[in-house]
């Protein structure tokens, strides 16, 4: 059950929602089903283990994983 980001074509509101099965989401602001699904930025951690290269680079987008406080997450693999 993935979380998708949408933009409502009726009121321009952006929101995230959990989509179960084949259900069609609706805008929480105006209840419209005329939506555009947005591309979500994903987060990652890159670890370098070479001598003198002990750097960690983190990147996260605006999706739910960017604000997750868990140290392990089965949905994003971090």
C-alpha positions in Angstrom: 0.0 0.0 0.0 2.0 2.9 -1.3 1.8 6.6 -0.3 1.4 8.8 -3.4 1.5 12.6 -3.8 -1.3 14.3 -5.7 -2.3 17.8 -6.8 -6.0 18.6 -7.1 -6.9 20.0 -10.5 -10.0 21.7 -9.0 -8.4 23.6 -6.1 -4.6 23.2 -6.6 -4.1 21.6 -3.2 -1.1 19.2 -2.9 -1.4 16.3 -0.6 -0.1 12.8 0.2 -2.4 9.8 0.7 -2.2 6.1 1.3 -3.7 4.2 -1.7 -5.2 0.8 -0.9 -5.8 -1.6 -3.8 -7.5 0.0 -6.7 -9.2 2.7 -4.7 -9.4 6.2 -6.2 -8.3 9.0 -3.8 -10.1 12.3 -3.4 -8.9 15.7 -2.4 -9.1 16.3 1.3 -9.9 20.0 0.7 -12.7 19.9 -1.9 -13.5 16.1 -2.3 -12.7 16.3 -6.1 -11.4 13.1 -7.8 -9.8 15.1 -10.6 -6.2 14.7 -9.5 -2.7 14.6 -11.0 -0.2 12.2 -9.4 3.1 13.9 -8.7 6.6 12.5 -8.9 7.9 12.0 -5.4 11.5 12.6 -4.5 13.1 9.7 -2.7 15.7 9.6 0.0 18.9 7.7 0.2 22.1 7.3 2.2 25.4 6.8 0.5 28.3 5.4 2.6 31.8 5.3 1.4 34.2 2.9 3.1 37.5 3.5 1.4 40.6 4.7 3.4 40.2 8.4 4.0 36.7 8.4 2.5 34.6 8.0 5.6 31.8 10.3 4.4 28.1 9.9 4.6 25.9 11.7 2.2 22.2 11.9 3.0 19.4 13.1 0.7 15.7 13.1 1.3 12.8 14.5 -0.6 9.5 15.9 0.5 7.8 12.6 0.9 7.0 10.9 4.2 10.5 9.3 4.4 12.1 12.7 4.7 10.4 13.2 8.1 10.6 9.7 9.4 12.3 9.3 12.7 12.9 5.6 12.4 16.4 4.2 11.9 15.2 1.3 9.8 12.3 1.4 7.4 11.1 -1.5 5.3 9.3 0.7 2.8 12.3 2.8 1.8 15.1 0.4 2.7 17.0 2.9 4.9 
